[in-house]
Amino acid sequence: MFFESIAHAMGQAPAAGGQPGGPLMTFMPLILMFVIFYFLLIRPQQKKAKQHREMLAGIKKGDKVLTSGGIYGRVLEVDGDVLTVDIGRDIKIDVNRNFVSNLADRAPKDTGKK
């Protein structure tokens, strides 16, 4: 008798569809969050990565570059993915193209001190 009164107080069971609005309304917040993440995080990151790939592909002899290790230099020779970079005082190093982080506006000045 006690359980019957509790069941009666809970009301009728929901219809076969479950919640009002159906399954689409259940997933709507999740879909909305994905759209927001796409336009605020994923899309700008993909755009920046594409620009970086284009910059790496366009490196040519004479360009001033900044490596991911923080070394400024001027490209002397391009051989596939290997760049020969002059970093000053007649020091030349080979750098993989993928480790160039940016094209630099300035190269280091050779002070002539040894």
C-alpha positions, -999 to 999 in steps of 0.1 A, spaced: 0 0 0 29 24 7 45 18 -26 13 25 -45 11 59 -30 47 67 -40 42 55 -75 10 76 -78 28 107 -65 55 104 -92 29 110 -119 25 92 -152 53 76 -171 67 97 -200 55 90 -235 75 66 -258 96 95 -271 112 101 -237 120 138 -232 100 165 -250 117 176 -282 131 142 -290 167 130 -294 178 161 -314 172 184 -285 192 161 -262 223 164 -284 218 201 -293 241 215 -265 268 190 -276 265 200 -313 265 237 -304 297 233 -283 314 215 -312 305 243 -336 318 269 -312 351 250 -307 355 246 -344 352 283 -352 372 296 -322 399 270 -319 402 244 -347 397 266 -378 422 293 -368 448 268 -359 444 250 -392 447 284 -410 479 293 -391 494 258 -399 486 262 -436 504 296 -436 534 281 -419 536 253 -444 534 278 -473 561 299 -457 584 268 -453 578 258 -489 587 293 -501 621 296 -484 648 305 -510 684 316 -511 690 350 -495 660 348 -471 666 358 -434 653 331 -411 648 324 -374 651 288 -364 631 272 -336 663 272 -316 664 310 -317 692 313 -343 690 341 -368 707 336 -401 707 341 -439 700 311 -462 730 305 -484 718 272 -501 687 252 -504 690 214 -510 656 198 -505 648 199 -468 683 210 -458 691 247 -456 727 260 -453 724 290 -431 751 316 -424 748 328 -388 777 353 -389 814 353 -385 817 329 -415 799 302 -395 776 281 -417 752 255 -403 728 230 -419 692 233 -407 663 211 -416 636 232 -433 610 221 -407 630 237 -379 626 272 -393 600 290 -372 597 323 -391 612 345 -417 632 372 -399 633 409 -407 669 412 -396 699 391 -394 726 392 -367 752 418 -372 788 406 -375 807 425 -349 841 412 -360 851 403 -325 867 369 -319 
